[in-house]
Amino acid sequence: KRLDLDTVVTSHSYTAAMVAAQSVVEAVDAVLDGKAANAFCVVRPAGHHAGPRGAAKCHLGADPEDESLSHGFCLLSNV
C-alpha cells in the first residue's frame, strides 16, 4: 500500500515507526534522569517530506519526475 508516490507501508510499518519513536523517548528519559550523558538514535527524523526546494506536496497519480513532489517516508515525527 502507498501513502503517496514514494511512501510504501506494510502491515509492520506502524509497529516499526512506534518502536523508533519509543527509542527516542527512552533515550531522552535516560539523559534527563542522569542515566546517560548523551544519546544518539538512528531513526528516520521528521523533515523527509521536504522536497529539493523546501516543503513539498505529493499527489497520487502525479508525474514522479516532478521535483515539487514529496520525497518522504516518515510515518511519525521524531523531533
MDTraj code that builds the backbone (N, CA, C; nanometers):
import mdtraj as md
import numpy as np

residues = "LYS ARG LEU ASP LEU ASP THR VAL VAL THR SER HIS SER TYR THR ALA ALA MET VAL ALA ALA GLN SER VAL VAL GLU ALA VAL ASP ALA VAL LEU ASP GLY LYS ALA ALA ASN ALA PHE CYS VAL VAL ARG PRO ALA GLY HIS HIS ALA GLY PRO ARG GLY ALA ALA LYS CYS HIS LEU GLY ALA ASP PRO GLU ASP GLU SER LEU SER HIS GLY PHE CYS LEU LEU SER ASN VAL".split()
xyz = np.array([
    [0.0851, -0.1176, 0.0000],
    [0.0000, 0.0000, 0.0000],
    [0.0894, 0.1236, 0.0000],
    [0.0453, 0.2254, -0.0682],
    [0.1199, 0.3512, -0.0744],
    [0.0423, 0.4633, -0.0059],
    [0.1161, 0.5432, 0.0719],
    [0.0575, 0.6651, 0.1279],
    [0.0662, 0.7786, 0.0278],
    [0.1719, 0.7761, -0.0518],
    [0.1902, 0.8701, -0.1616],
    [0.2819, 0.8021, -0.2627],
    [0.3313, 0.8751, -0.3592],
    [0.4086, 0.8126, -0.4670],
    [0.5358, 0.7428, -0.4197],
    [0.5932, 0.7896, -0.3083],
    [0.7201, 0.7308, -0.2678],
    [0.7195, 0.6777, -0.1244],
    [0.6031, 0.6603, -0.0644],
    [0.5953, 0.6083, 0.0717],
    [0.5112, 0.4819, 0.0729],
    [0.5808, 0.3697, 0.0822],
    [0.5152, 0.2397, 0.0842],
    [0.5046, 0.1940, 0.2287],
    [0.3905, 0.1389, 0.2676],
    [0.3721, 0.0853, 0.4022],
    [0.3288, -0.0603, 0.3932],
    [0.3618, -0.1343, 0.4989],
    [0.3189, -0.2732, 0.5105],
    [0.2453, -0.2885, 0.6429],
    [0.2027, -0.4086, 0.6729],
    [0.1338, -0.4328, 0.7995],
    [0.2270, -0.4125, 0.9191],
    [0.3578, -0.4047, 0.8959],
    [0.4551, -0.3874, 1.0038],
    [0.5042, -0.2428, 1.0175],
    [0.4653, -0.1551, 0.9282],
    [0.5181, -0.0186, 0.9262],
    [0.4847, 0.0598, 1.0525],
    [0.3618, 0.0518, 1.0994],
    [0.3221, 0.1283, 1.2176],
    [0.4018, 0.0810, 1.3398],
    [0.4166, -0.0495, 1.3549],
    [0.4939, -0.1030, 1.4678],
    [0.6379, -0.0543, 1.4618],
    [0.6982, -0.0590, 1.3445],
    [0.8366, -0.0131, 1.3289],
    [0.8485, 0.1356, 1.3628],
    [0.7538, 0.2161, 1.3194],
    [0.7561, 0.3595, 1.3488],
    [0.7401, 0.3846, 1.4982],
    [0.6524, 0.3092, 1.5627],
    [0.6316, 0.3258, 1.7070],
    [0.7555, 0.2836, 1.7861],
    [0.8227, 0.1768, 1.7444],
    [0.9456, 0.1335, 1.8122],
    [1.0531, 0.2417, 1.7981],
    [1.0642, 0.3003, 1.6794],
    [1.1616, 0.4075, 1.6579],
    [1.1297, 0.5278, 1.7461],
    [1.0035, 0.5677, 1.7510],
    [0.9641, 0.6819, 1.8339],
    [0.9884, 0.6524, 1.9814],
    [0.9582, 0.5311, 2.0246],
    [0.9790, 0.4952, 2.1644],
    [1.1271, 0.4947, 2.2003],
    [1.2118, 0.4572, 2.1063],
    [1.3553, 0.4587, 2.1348],
    [1.4039, 0.6006, 2.1617],
    [1.3476, 0.6982, 2.0917],
    [1.3833, 0.8380, 2.1142],
    [1.3344, 0.8817, 2.2526],
    [1.2129, 0.8462, 2.2880],
    [1.1579, 0.8811, 2.4200],
    [1.2454, 0.8218, 2.5302],
    [1.2818, 0.6948, 2.5169],
    [1.3651, 0.6286, 2.6178],
    [1.5036, 0.6915, 2.6262],
    [1.5597, 0.7307, 2.5137],
    [1.6912, 0.7948, 2.5133],
    [1.6861, 0.9301, 2.5837],
    [1.5851, 1.0089, 2.5553],
    [1.5702, 1.1393, 2.6204],
    [1.5494, 1.1199, 2.7707],
    [1.4657, 1.0251, 2.8078],
    [1.4433, 0.9966, 2.9505],
    [1.5738, 0.9579, 3.0199],
    [1.6554, 0.8750, 2.9553],
    [1.7822, 0.8324, 3.0153],
    [1.8752, 0.9513, 3.0392],
    [1.8804, 1.0436, 2.9449],
    [1.9644, 1.1628, 2.9617],
    [1.9083, 1.2516, 3.0725],
    [1.7785, 1.2765, 3.0698],
    [1.7177, 1.3634, 3.1713],
    [1.7259, 1.3037, 3.3114],
    [1.7222, 1.1714, 3.3216],
    [1.7311, 1.1038, 3.4513],
    [1.8749, 1.0853, 3.4979],
    [1.9719, 1.1282, 3.4166],
    [2.1117, 1.1156, 3.4536],
    [2.1692, 0.9765, 3.4343],
    [2.0969, 0.8892, 3.3686],
    [2.1448, 0.7533, 3.3426],
    [2.2396, 0.7479, 3.2228],
    [2.2395, 0.8528, 3.1418],
    [2.3275, 0.8628, 3.0250],
    [2.3691, 1.0086, 3.0087],
    [2.4917, 1.0285, 2.9629],
    [2.5398, 1.1657, 2.9412],
    [2.4828, 1.2246, 2.8127],
    [2.4575, 1.1384, 2.7159],
    [2.4018, 1.1823, 2.5887],
    [2.3384, 1.0617, 2.5205],
    [2.2762, 1.0860, 2.4077],
    [2.2111, 0.9769, 2.3348],
    [2.2143, 1.0061, 2.1856],
    [2.2142, 0.9002, 2.1086],
    [2.2084, 0.9107, 1.9624],
    [2.1140, 0.8018, 1.9129],
    [2.0086, 0.8413, 1.8457],
    [1.9096, 0.7457, 1.7957],
    [1.9114, 0.7466, 1.6434],
    [1.9304, 0.6315, 1.5856],
    [1.9313, 0.6197, 1.4401],
    [1.7895, 0.5840, 1.3963],
    [1.7076, 0.6874, 1.3843],
    [1.5693, 0.6722, 1.3390],
    [1.5441, 0.7770, 1.2329],
    [1.4472, 0.7533, 1.1505],
    [1.4164, 0.8480, 1.0446],
    [1.3549, 0.9735, 1.1076],
    [1.4203, 1.0859, 1.0911],
    [1.3712, 1.2093, 1.1521],
    [1.2584, 1.2746, 1.0713],
    [1.1987, 1.3681, 1.1342],
    [1.0990, 1.4496, 1.0616],
    [1.1716, 1.5310, 0.9555],
    [1.0988, 1.5797, 0.8572],
    [1.1591, 1.6622, 0.7539],
    [1.1791, 1.5895, 0.6231],
    [1.1556, 1.4602, 0.6207],
    [1.1755, 1.3853, 0.4970],
    [1.0683, 1.4165, 0.3934],
    [0.9677, 1.4890, 0.4317],
    [0.8671, 1.5279, 0.3333],
    [0.8991, 1.6631, 0.2719],
    [1.0228, 1.7055, 0.2891],
    [1.0680, 1.8276, 0.2234],
    [1.1270, 1.7900, 0.0880],
    [1.0929, 1.8665, -0.0094],
    [1.1464, 1.8437, -0.1431],
    [1.2743, 1.9223, -0.1633],
    [1.3329, 1.9169, -0.2805],
    [1.4581, 1.9867, -0.3070],
    [1.4453, 2.1384, -0.2998],
    [1.3236, 2.1878, -0.3028],
    [1.3020, 2.3330, -0.2929],
    [1.2210, 2.3682, -0.1689],
    [1.2323, 2.2874, -0.0631],
    [1.1579, 2.3127, 0.0595],
    [1.0402, 2.2177, 0.0727],
    [0.9431, 2.2552, 0.1540],
    [0.8267, 2.1703, 0.1778],
    [0.7598, 2.1345, 0.0464],
    [0.7208, 2.0100, 0.0332],
    [0.6655, 1.9626, -0.0933],
    [0.5351, 1.8878, -0.0701],
    [0.4468, 1.8952, -0.1667],
    [0.3225, 1.8196, -0.1639],
    [0.3337, 1.7059, -0.2640],
    [0.2649, 1.5977, -0.2365],
    [0.2667, 1.4847, -0.3283],
    [0.1231, 1.4460, -0.3589],
    [0.0930, 1.4232, -0.4819],
    [-0.0417, 1.3855, -0.5224],
    [-0.0362, 1.2527, -0.5969],
    [-0.1158, 1.1579, -0.5514],
    [-0.1199, 1.0288, -0.6188],
    [-0.1560, 1.0494, -0.7653],
    [-0.0866, 0.9802, -0.8505],
    [-0.1120, 0.9906, -0.9925],
    [-0.0338, 1.1012, -1.0612],
    [0.0428, 1.1783, -0.9825],
    [0.1213, 1.2869, -1.0417],
    [0.2456, 1.2305, -1.1097],
    [0.3095, 1.3126, -1.1903],
    [0.4323, 1.2736, -1.2595],
    [0.5442, 1.2522, -1.1571],
    [0.5983, 1.1307, -1.1432],
    [0.7025, 1.1043, -1.0441],
    [0.8327, 1.1797, -1.0688],
    [0.8505, 1.2355, -1.1868],
    [0.9703, 1.3141, -1.2163],
    [0.9556, 1.4599, -1.1729],
    [0.8365, 1.4997, -1.1316],
    [0.8104, 1.6372, -1.0878],
    [0.8876, 1.6635, -0.9586],
    [0.9839, 1.7563, -0.9607],
    [1.0689, 1.7835, -0.8453],
    [0.9949, 1.8467, -0.7290],
    [0.8732, 1.8901, -0.7478],
    [0.7987, 1.9509, -0.6379],
    [0.7292, 1.8460, -0.5523],
    [0.7374, 1.7198, -0.5939],
    [0.6712, 1.6140, -0.5194],
    [0.7429, 1.5832, -0.3889],
    [0.6720, 1.5173, -0.3011],
    [0.7277, 1.4738, -0.1738],
    [0.8445, 1.3794, -0.1957],
    [0.9394, 1.3869, -0.1060],
    [1.0499, 1.2922, -0.1050],
    [1.0506, 1.2267, 0.0319],
    [0.9341, 1.1901, 0.0808],
    [0.9199, 1.1489, 0.2191],
    [0.8984, 1.0028, 0.2410],
    [0.9156, 0.9662, 0.3635],
    [0.8915, 0.8304, 0.4069],
    [0.8478, 0.8284, 0.5528],
    [0.8447, 0.9390, 0.6213],
    [0.8146, 0.9430, 0.7640],
    [0.6685, 0.9082, 0.7908],
    [0.6486, 0.8230, 0.8893],
    [0.5129, 0.7919, 0.9334],
    [0.4803, 0.8694, 1.0601],
    [0.5827, 0.8976, 1.1423],
    [0.5676, 0.9750, 1.2646],
    [0.6789, 1.0801, 1.2679],
    [0.6526, 1.1907, 1.3338],
    [0.7563, 1.2911, 1.3520],
    [0.8357, 1.2560, 1.4767],
    [0.9657, 1.2385, 1.4626],
    [1.0515, 1.2015, 1.5754],
    [1.1329, 1.3185, 1.6268],
    [1.0849, 1.4403, 1.6076],
    [1.1619, 1.5569, 1.6529],
    [1.1731, 1.5563, 1.8026],
])
top = md.Topology()
chain = top.add_chain()
for i, resn in enumerate(residues, 1):
    res = top.add_residue(resn, chain, resSeq=i)
    for name in ("N", "CA", "C"):
        top.add_atom(name, md.element.get_by_symbol(name[0]), res)
traj = md.Trajectory(xyz[None], top)
